[in-house]
Amino acid sequence: MLVRDAMSTLVLTIGPAHTLRQAARLMSARRIGAAVVHDPDTCGLGILTERDILDALGAGLDPDTETAAAHTTTDVVFASPAWTLEEAAEAMTHGGFRHLIVLDGEGPVGIVSVRDIIRCWVPARRRPAELAL
């Protein structure tokens, strides 16, 4: 199975000036764990994850004044839609992260998460009662 089969095509893109609270609200409303941060001044893409927001809050930082730019990971590993799920899982394991921005051509076309991969690997027709056996 390929990344294109597992990825979410709902890509939340925010700017570097978004506050952490704004980012958290948008991520929560869409029930997603990461946002792509596009900085038009640098033409770069980064990622802001729920973990980044939690770390900032845990450090006592103000989510209404802290911006996405200050907490964005810019050293990002990107996936291709043609990668296998094994390749994506290996990249995540090696890098110690749970989300990959999927690029096709010149821009993001999706995000694949550990949850997306697991969803594909665990047969959907198995019920929780069957898993307990």
Salt bridges, closest charged atoms under 4 A:
GLU50 OE2 - ARG98 NH2 3.77
ASP64 OD1 - ARG21 NE 2.51
GLU66 OE1 - HIS71 NE2 2.81
ASP116 OD1 - ARG119 NH1 3.32
GLU130 OE2 - ARG127 NH1 3.98
